[in-house]
Amino acid sequence: MYQPGKPIEELERELGITGAIKVASNENPLGPSPKALAAIPPALAQLHMYPDAGGFALRRALAAKYEVDLAQVAIGNGSNDLVYQLVLATCEPDDEVLSHRYAFLSYRLAAQVAGRAYVASPTTPDLACDVDALIAAITPRTKLVVLGTPNNPTGSIVSSGGARRVLEALPARALLVIDEAYAEYAAAWPEVDHADGLALLARDPRVIVLRTFSKIYGLAGLRVGFAVSDAGVIDILNRVGRTFHVSSLAQLGAIAALGDDEHVARSARHARAAVEQMQREVTGPGVRVYPSLANFVLIDCGRPSTPIYDQLLRRGVIVRPLAAWGLPSHLRVSVAREADMPRVVAALNEMLNEMLDA
Ligand SMILES: *Cc1c(COP(=O)(O)O)cnc(C)c1O
């Protein structure tokens, strides 16, 4: 089962403290898109009505924004849900789902829940996708290759050339899923080359781009994400969708958020500054802060990170320990509000340095 970040209320209840900071789930510390917040209250009086099962208005807004046909867009109850749907819709019993060793855990879980084999290829020493190793792990049974870029929990990216090479090596029957949950954050780093899912899709109909309203739009609690692909792939995907799986408020909030360029731009700028601040200021013996184009950083503590995680909890700072990912000396830390960043950095530095004497 997926272990989510510890809720603030749970920590405050357990320790009898207040003012805890959660930097464990890559949520947007600037809050929800104000346009989404304004759109929702007037719709509350219509809650007795079922949502539009086809999600027409939201899909039309997405199709217009990304310049694709309506039939190329599917919506889901978060993009996580679309990963599960994709495995269900496309994988025969003997088919394999392929990603790399430090990919998002949901890819593995989605394969397991559907009873399909999951294959994880080795990464580079920097824990990034090793495109050659990934290609070497492709078999005639490979059906879905799933790549997060930026990847969660490492923050690493796949280059545009790397993604093209994966496509060239992809068996005709297989599909390439590009999980772009953090794409809008990566756009704040124009000087860094990274794969562009929609550009890849324009070249090859076997590409599926996944995006979400949970991250930069600040709507994780609303549960809405979407897929863009070839119309034929979207049709297959929709066949396993549950009826009314995206609520009316989620559809409305997402449409409003899509037009909130200001919130997106502000959030991306804020995240880049906070990532750079952690890269500059979080230090300690054997400590390494990895590069990241997302709204979080991966930190190698140079020793077991679970005790550090526990000590940070006592200081009211909730981060994510990564032992479940097979990274026992690493933590993932999301960006905090600007006013909270000094406390997050200070707590990390205190733990990463002082505990050596204990
Ligand atoms: C957060 C995240 C998602 C999206 O999750 P939903 O809330 O289900 O939309 C998808 N992939 C990755 C890698 C993520 O980090």
The ligand as a MOL file (V3000), in Angstrom:
LIG
                    3D

  0  0  0     0  0            999 V3000
M  V30 BEGIN CTAB
M  V30 COUNTS 15 15 0 0 0
M  V30 BEGIN ATOM
M  V30 1 C 1.6550 13.8310 -7.2940 0
M  V30 2 C 1.9800 12.9470 -8.4360 0
M  V30 3 C 1.0020 12.5220 -9.3220 0
M  V30 4 C -0.4090 13.0050 -9.2820 0
M  V30 5 O -1.1500 12.5730 -8.2820 0
M  V30 6 P -2.7040 12.8620 -8.2810 0
M  V30 7 O -2.9410 13.6380 -7.0630 0
M  V30 8 O -3.3100 11.5130 -8.2870 0
M  V30 9 O -3.0520 13.6050 -9.5340 0
M  V30 10 C 1.3560 11.7050 -10.3560 0
M  V30 11 N 2.6290 11.3180 -10.5350 0
M  V30 12 C 3.5890 11.7320 -9.7310 0
M  V30 13 C 4.9720 11.3280 -10.0080 0
M  V30 14 C 3.3050 12.5450 -8.6500 0
M  V30 15 O 4.2870 12.9260 -7.8350 0
M  V30 END ATOM
M  V30 BEGIN BOND
M  V30 1 1 1 2
M  V30 2 1 2 3
M  V30 3 2 2 14
M  V30 4 1 3 4
M  V30 5 2 3 10
M  V30 6 1 4 5
M  V30 7 1 5 6
M  V30 8 2 6 7
M  V30 9 1 6 8
M  V30 10 1 6 9
M  V30 11 1 10 11
M  V30 12 2 11 12
M  V30 13 1 12 13
M  V30 14 1 12 14
M  V30 15 1 14 15
M  V30 END BOND
M  V30 END CTAB
M  END
